Amino acid sequence: MLRINHGISRPFCDGVSRRRFLEVGSLGAFGLSLSSLLRGEVHGADAAGRPVRHSSKRSVILIWQHGGPSQLDTFDMKPLAPSEIRGPYRSIASTLPGLDVSELCPQQAKVMDKCTVIRSFTHGNGDHWAAAHWMLTGRLGANGSDRVPRQPSMCAVASHLMGPKATGVLNSVNMNDGGFGFHGGAWLGVAHNPFRFGEFSYGDEAGRLPGGDHRSFSLVNGLTAQSLNDRVSLQKRLDSLRRKMDYNSTFRQLDDVDQQALDILLSGRTREAFDVTKEDSKTRERYGDGWGEQALISRRLIEAGARFVTLNTGYWDDHGNLKGGLDNKMPRHDRAVGVLIQDLAERGMLEDTLVVSAGEFGRTPVMNKDAGRDHWPQAQSVLLAGGGYRHGQIIGSTDAKAAFPESRPVGVEDFCAIVYHSLGLQPNDTIIDHSGRPMHLLPGGTVPRELL
């Protein structure tokens, strides 16, 4: 039996522990196995059968700042504005002429010549859950009082249409998935949910893949690659009897999922990607621990062949004591993002890896009575790097308070189109929805011409 264990056991209020196990049992019964978790609800995912796979060498690393980061305290500083607008920080120069950034962002300041900042990103929804669902899926659906995901995330669509760049590697990974975000497959099925790693809570979506680390992909003592192959072979022979009686596209999909699970377990690529001890000490020191180490794992996963990695940093919903909150988390976030972009560039990986740093909305232009900033979807700054786009520029501008776009507004569907286009997908590409009908990936949206 292959038993895969991970995480720290922490009970929830319902008595369920965080600890999860994957077991590959003998003969034809995998039980709660890696393959069954990869399989998830694939029975209802593709009513029209297996999708045609799109081929691309591109990947995405999404740094998701759930809660909503402040544009005024990052990339849209207003140093001449009154203190209640400009906030507690001074601005510093970056490597991109004309773009000053917060003094808390020295690592990102070093790579701005490799980046694009969209200062004029805007939408009209101040509900954390609704805005996050919209930005991560391209469509409205869930909201604060009804948090059930209605549409598959961009991450899940990429998994569905593209798969990983190499066999034996996870399609997608989501680190610290515990905030405002919809990163799963929804009606595409949990087979397209990302593997989760780091600090998170279960309960948002039943059937998610569990979290873990490099030890989660190791064979226990006494089980060899050959013996596992023998067991899978026997399982397939037994299952073939049933398939002959009821053969359809669902069974073909299950075959694929079983093979994916076996490839992941036996190839060692995923295990190696999670094991940062394989990196030299200088690189590990450069990234640091916490989010920095997770950014390093993100790079290693992309290097191994993963398609889409999401790193959730912090909780940016600073309604009070903004300075205390940002003093704590912004230096860690800055190091993770800045070092990641520089490292990808030095390794020749940035051209084929789109790095995005964004949250569901921005913050109010005037500090509130609690020295914080409230929800403000009308203006937000979004950071982009790599992904085959033209960089070293600022797109759009805001008014004197960073409250509203003054030029070149960029919306939610445009944001999603940027991600899809980098991967080689287009808004009018289609998938089959839960009712069996074709639907476009996005209802609209275009890539800003400045990026092309």
Phi, psi and omega in degrees: 000134174265118179246123180248121185242148179204162165079177177256131183284113179228116183288145172267180182295339179270004177088355180281134181276155172292335184296133178231150181233146171245129180231127171261107184276179182278167178052226188268359185259106176279339182062219176278077188256169175302320181293321181290328177286321173297323181294315178051236182252039184298341179305325183253009188279321188231082182299333182264006179100185185293133182286157173286128183280132173272140182254130178200150177266004184272152177224169179229135166243113179259118173267105188261115182263073187295140185110330176101103179282154181277124177292327184286343183246019178224279190241004179228057183293145177235074189296340181266357181282161175303157187302325181291344175262308187291337177084191191272000189244151174268163180260152176232157180287152175242178178286355175257110181306133179092352179246103171266144182234173180296147176299344177279359185240050183293327180289320177290328177302328182288341186243009185296337176292345178259006188236167168236133172251121173267106181275344188254025176291136188204145168204186188238023185241116182262010176273121182311307188290318180293316181293320179295317178300316181298311184290325186271344179243338184091000181217148174288158180182282181283165173207183186299331180262352179216090192267010179291127180295135181258339185223153176289146178288165174300323177302314181291322178297318177298320177297316183294315186270339189235321186071183180288167179280344180216148177291152179081015180231146176297143174300310188210153181224140179233120182258133176063043184281089180215008183246210180281107182183150178231093187253003188264188187273345184049234184284354170289343178101154183290349173300338181253011170287149179285152168292136186251143186217141176101209181270125180198173177235143175273157175125338180290320180221113177297142174089010177299153167297147181285172172269175180173195175216198186298334180290342181290349185241029181251146175278134180286165179304137177094348179245118181256168177301321181294315181294324177293318176300320179298318180294319178295321179298317179294319178302315182295323179294319179292319180293334182298331177298316179291321182296325179296331181277331184215074186263122175206186186294332180301315181295324177298322178295319180295323175303315181298319182292318176302317181293322178298315179299316180295318179300318181296316183293322189267335185286327182083353184294317181293316178302316180295322183296322180284342186270092184287350176295346177285345179278153176290155186298327180296316179294316180297320178293324180298316179285324185081190182261190178060232180297330178297313178296322178292327174295322176296317176298322178302312178299318181293324177294316177297319179299324181284339178127006176293152183267319190215120178238131177245129175244112178274121179247130168062191177219104195264018184270068188271080177287337178221155179047055180304317183296317178299318180293314182287325176302327182280311190261331185296319177300324179289318177295315181301316181295315181300313184286313183296314180293321179301311182297316180296318181295316178300319179295316182294330181270002181073022183257348189291325180302325183256010178232113176277121175254127180233134173235118184198163171233188187282339174192178179264199183234159183300144183289342179243130177299143180272182184294343179261017180060035177233184176232141183263184183295139179207091182282350185289341179208135178206150173259133179241134180256132178231147172211149174066208176073017179085006182264165175276130184231189186079048186202163172246131177252124177079171179209163177239173179286186187296342180254003188055040183260323182219149175295137173259337179211152170051055179298140178237128185256183184298313182294328174295318178303312179294323179297325177299314180295311182297316183299320178300324180282350183095013178254158182234153180305329181268006168297155187240151167229164180267123184279184185293341178266002179088012182255147176288142176221149178290153178299325179222150175286347179183201177105140178224152175284129177306133186300332182297336182279342189264000000 
